[in-house]
Amino acid sequence: MELLIVSVASLFAGFVDSIVGGGGLILIPALFATFPAAHPATLFGTNKGASIWGTGMATWQYSQKVQMRWAALLPAALAGLVGSFAGAWLVTLLSPDFLRKVLPFVLLAVLLYTLAKKELGRTHAPRFAGRQEQLLAAGIGLVIGFYDGFFGPGTGSFLVFLFVRFLGYDFLSASAAAKLINTATNFSALVLFISTGHIWWHFVLAMALANVAGSLLGTRLALKHGTGFVRTVFLLVVTALIIKTGYDAFVR
């Protein structure tokens, strides 16, 4: 029964995450609810072990249909991997608790800005090219990769927003870019969890298959309905993140 519950959660997480990020909003609470006595690091490691496959599959699916600006995105993915390692290392020394109370307000600002800018991310018009785009994309990858390793909630949504706001991508292309970088940051964190033994392999296989299935469905919907659909899902996910992180910071 436990395997069924977390596999279904992984399916829905892969679906949401493939469109605009935020799969952890579904899968991590499901893992904690199903295994309340387990070590948190083990549940985070199991989450990464499953979700990296869905994120990787989404990246591949998007790359078949969306123009991926590889010259900028590959350095960004590498920077994200390095940043994630650094963040994961720092969290062993410092508590990220101070971020809990700040995060809901940052997400609220992202939501309000996106709502105010009705045309934001509706057309794909990259503002930069060459070395300038590489540096900006790598900067985004490094900063959000570090955040993902140190704290984590909303990583995919932050990546989408920053690629739309600063690089001029539409929401569909930004989501594709975010999937590549998120795969790198997930890999970085997964290596750390595996090296410390914090992963349940007997759950990961079924959860990974479910996550890939959800990812395939979500990616197809995003590609079929385009950037307007992705923008709507983005707004819904950010709203859910505000509620969840606000509750965790000020109520629980």
Buried (B, 14 or more C-beta within 10 A) or exposed (E): EEBEBBBBBBBBBBBBBBBBBBBBBBBBEBBBEBBEEBEEBBBBBBBBBBBBBBBBBBBBBBBEBBEBBEEBBBBBBBBBBBBBBBBBEEBEEEEBEEBBEEBBEBBBEBBEEBEEEEEBBBEBEBEBEEEEBBBBBBBBBBBBBBBBBBBBBBBBBBBBBBBBBBBBBBBBBBBBBBBBBBBBBBBBBBBBBBEEEBBBEEBBBBBBBBBBBBBBBBBEBBBEBEBEBBBBBBBBBBEBBBEBBBEBBEEE
